Amino acid sequence: MELFSGPMARASLVIFIGSLLATSAALATTYVRVEKDGTKTYSDRPLPGGQAIDIQPAQTYSAPAAPSVDRTRPAEEQSLMEAANFRYQCALSPRFDETFQNPETVTLSVALTPGLRSGDQVNFSFDGTQVQNDENLTSAPLTFPDRGTHTATVRVTDRYGKTVCDANTTFHVLRTNLNSPSRPVNPRPRPPSPPRPTPH
């Protein structure tokens, strides 16, 4: 089979070399002839004035096996990242600026979304003093708080001590005493009116 010569020699060479690379080593003998204009003619059969050339088999490359991928690692890293950025949505009661009239008890309570996780700690404080909460409850009663304006805070921390909820509120306690001007006072009974004189 004789291929193109002349101006098409370069394109023919590329096509022919590509086909030879796909064949076995047994078919690697090729003949070439240099034409008067300097172009080359290739053939798989002897050419008048041509010579045989050996085309080496194409080099092959075997890629090393890809390392096994631990598909659980990204999930673990994602879980750790979510834990590091975790925060509750929390709301503290009483409501801000709420007023209580003569209360025996005012209860501090925190609503958490999502619910309290195992290992997290709830800490209440009332007017700067920590409220005892041994059972780690989400509410704490204040017995007979003094009248006046009070501040309360709640802080929830995770097992590493990181704050994951922080809220505060202000409320008022009103108590009526005996000296309060608003307290009703029983008026003294009025003396009976003197009898009217009867005409004679």
Contacts in CASP RR format, 6 or more apart in sequence:
PFRMAT RR
TARGET T0000
AUTHOR 0000-0000-0000
METHOD contacts of the structure
MODEL  1
MELFSGPMARASLVIFIGSLLATSAALATTYVRVEKDGTKTYSDRPLPGG
QAIDIQPAQTYSAPAAPSVDRTRPAEEQSLMEAANFRYQCALSPRFDETF
QNPETVTLSVALTPGLRSGDQVNFSFDGTQVQNDENLTSAPLTFPDRGTH
TATVRVTDRYGKTVCDANTTFHVLRTNLNSPSRPVNPRPRPPSPPRPTPH
1 43 0 8 1.000
1 44 0 8 1.000
1 45 0 8 1.000
2 41 0 8 1.000
2 43 0 8 1.000
2 45 0 8 1.000
2 47 0 8 1.000
3 12 0 8 1.000
3 16 0 8 1.000
3 41 0 8 1.000
3 42 0 8 1.000
3 43 0 8 1.000
4 11 0 8 1.000
4 12 0 8 1.000
4 41 0 8 1.000
5 12 0 8 1.000
5 35 0 8 1.000
5 39 0 8 1.000
5 40 0 8 1.000
5 41 0 8 1.000
6 35 0 8 1.000
6 37 0 8 1.000
6 39 0 8 1.000
6 41 0 8 1.000
7 39 0 8 1.000
9 39 0 8 1.000
9 40 0 8 1.000
9 41 0 8 1.000
12 42 0 8 1.000
13 40 0 8 1.000
13 42 0 8 1.000
16 30 0 8 1.000
16 42 0 8 1.000
17 55 0 8 1.000
20 27 0 8 1.000
20 28 0 8 1.000
20 30 0 8 1.000
20 55 0 8 1.000
21 57 0 8 1.000
21 58 0 8 1.000
22 58 0 8 1.000
24 57 0 8 1.000
25 57 0 8 1.000
27 44 0 8 1.000
28 54 0 8 1.000
28 55 0 8 1.000
28 56 0 8 1.000
28 57 0 8 1.000
29 44 0 8 1.000
29 52 0 8 1.000
29 53 0 8 1.000
29 54 0 8 1.000
29 55 0 8 1.000
30 42 0 8 1.000
30 43 0 8 1.000
30 44 0 8 1.000
30 52 0 8 1.000
30 53 0 8 1.000
30 54 0 8 1.000
30 55 0 8 1.000
31 42 0 8 1.000
31 43 0 8 1.000
31 44 0 8 1.000
31 45 0 8 1.000
31 46 0 8 1.000
31 47 0 8 1.000
31 50 0 8 1.000
31 51 0 8 1.000
31 52 0 8 1.000
31 53 0 8 1.000
32 40 0 8 1.000
32 41 0 8 1.000
32 42 0 8 1.000
32 43 0 8 1.000
32 47 0 8 1.000
32 50 0 8 1.000
32 51 0 8 1.000
32 53 0 8 1.000
33 40 0 8 1.000
33 41 0 8 1.000
33 43 0 8 1.000
33 47 0 8 1.000
33 48 0 8 1.000
33 49 0 8 1.000
33 50 0 8 1.000
33 51 0 8 1.000
34 40 0 8 1.000
34 50 0 8 1.000
35 41 0 8 1.000
41 47 0 8 1.000
46 52 0 8 1.000
86 158 0 8 1.000
86 164 0 8 1.000
87 164 0 8 1.000
87 165 0 8 1.000
88 112 0 8 1.000
88 113 0 8 1.000
88 114 0 8 1.000
88 115 0 8 1.000
88 156 0 8 1.000
88 164 0 8 1.000
88 165 0 8 1.000
89 112 0 8 1.000
89 113 0 8 1.000
90 110 0 8 1.000
90 111 0 8 1.000
90 112 0 8 1.000
90 113 0 8 1.000
90 154 0 8 1.000
90 156 0 8 1.000
90 165 0 8 1.000
90 166 0 8 1.000
90 167 0 8 1.000
91 110 0 8 1.000
91 111 0 8 1.000
91 167 0 8 1.000
92 108 0 8 1.000
92 109 0 8 1.000
92 110 0 8 1.000
92 152 0 8 1.000
92 153 0 8 1.000
92 154 0 8 1.000
92 167 0 8 1.000
92 168 0 8 1.000
92 169 0 8 1.000
93 107 0 8 1.000
93 108 0 8 1.000
93 109 0 8 1.000
93 110 0 8 1.000
93 111 0 8 1.000
93 169 0 8 1.000
94 100 0 8 1.000
94 106 0 8 1.000
94 108 0 8 1.000
94 152 0 8 1.000
94 169 0 8 1.000
94 171 0 8 1.000
95 169 0 8 1.000
95 171 0 8 1.000
96 169 0 8 1.000
96 170 0 8 1.000
96 171 0 8 1.000
97 170 0 8 1.000
97 171 0 8 1.000
97 172 0 8 1.000
98 169 0 8 1.000
98 171 0 8 1.000
98 172 0 8 1.000
99 171 0 8 1.000
99 172 0 8 1.000
99 173 0 8 1.000
99 174 0 8 1.000
100 106 0 8 1.000
100 145 0 8 1.000
100 171 0 8 1.000
100 172 0 8 1.000
100 173 0 8 1.000
100 174 0 8 1.000
101 174 0 8 1.000
101 175 0 8 1.000
102 174 0 8 1.000
102 175 0 8 1.000
102 176 0 8 1.000
103 144 0 8 1.000
103 145 0 8 1.000
103 173 0 8 1.000
104 143 0 8 1.000
104 144 0 8 1.000
105 141 0 8 1.000
105 142 0 8 1.000
105 143 0 8 1.000
105 144 0 8 1.000
106 141 0 8 1.000
106 142 0 8 1.000
106 145 0 8 1.000
106 171 0 8 1.000
106 173 0 8 1.000
107 139 0 8 1.000
107 140 0 8 1.000
107 141 0 8 1.000
107 142 0 8 1.000
108 124 0 8 1.000
108 126 0 8 1.000
108 131 0 8 1.000
108 139 0 8 1.000
108 140 0 8 1.000
108 141 0 8 1.000
108 142 0 8 1.000
108 152 0 8 1.000
108 154 0 8 1.000
109 138 0 8 1.000
109 139 0 8 1.000
109 140 0 8 1.000
110 122 0 8 1.000
110 124 0 8 1.000
110 138 0 8 1.000
110 139 0 8 1.000
110 154 0 8 1.000
110 156 0 8 1.000
110 165 0 8 1.000
110 167 0 8 1.000
111 138 0 8 1.000
112 138 0 8 1.000
112 156 0 8 1.000
112 165 0 8 1.000
116 122 0 8 1.000
116 136 0 8 1.000
116 138 0 8 1.000
116 156 0 8 1.000
117 158 0 8 1.000
119 158 0 8 1.000
119 159 0 8 1.000
120 156 0 8 1.000
120 157 0 8 1.000
120 158 0 8 1.000
120 159 0 8 1.000
120 164 0 8 1.000
121 136 0 8 1.000
121 156 0 8 1.000
121 157 0 8 1.000
121 161 0 8 1.000
122 133 0 8 1.000
122 136 0 8 1.000
122 137 0 8 1.000
122 138 0 8 1.000
122 154 0 8 1.000
122 155 0 8 1.000
122 156 0 8 1.000
123 130 0 8 1.000
123 133 0 8 1.000
123 154 0 8 1.000
123 155 0 8 1.000
123 156 0 8 1.000
123 157 0 8 1.000
124 130 0 8 1.000
124 131 0 8 1.000
124 133 0 8 1.000
124 140 0 8 1.000
124 152 0 8 1.000
124 153 0 8 1.000
124 154 0 8 1.000
125 131 0 8 1.000
125 152 0 8 1.000
125 153 0 8 1.000
125 154 0 8 1.000
125 155 0 8 1.000
126 142 0 8 1.000
126 145 0 8 1.000
126 150 0 8 1.000
126 151 0 8 1.000
126 152 0 8 1.000
127 150 0 8 1.000
127 151 0 8 1.000
127 152 0 8 1.000
128 151 0 8 1.000
128 153 0 8 1.000
131 140 0 8 1.000
131 142 0 8 1.000
132 140 0 8 1.000
133 140 0 8 1.000
145 173 0 8 1.000
146 173 0 8 1.000
147 173 0 8 1.000
147 174 0 8 1.000
147 175 0 8 1.000
148 172 0 8 1.000
148 173 0 8 1.000
148 174 0 8 1.000
149 170 0 8 1.000
149 171 0 8 1.000
149 172 0 8 1.000
150 170 0 8 1.000
150 171 0 8 1.000
150 172 0 8 1.000
150 173 0 8 1.000
151 168 0 8 1.000
151 169 0 8 1.000
151 170 0 8 1.000
152 168 0 8 1.000
152 169 0 8 1.000
152 170 0 8 1.000
152 171 0 8 1.000
153 166 0 8 1.000
153 167 0 8 1.000
153 168 0 8 1.000
153 169 0 8 1.000
154 165 0 8 1.000
154 166 0 8 1.000
154 167 0 8 1.000
154 168 0 8 1.000
155 163 0 8 1.000
155 165 0 8 1.000
155 166 0 8 1.000
156 163 0 8 1.000
156 164 0 8 1.000
156 165 0 8 1.000
156 166 0 8 1.000
157 163 0 8 1.000
157 164 0 8 1.000
158 164 0 8 1.000
176 182 0 8 1.000
176 183 0 8 1.000
177 183 0 8 1.000
END
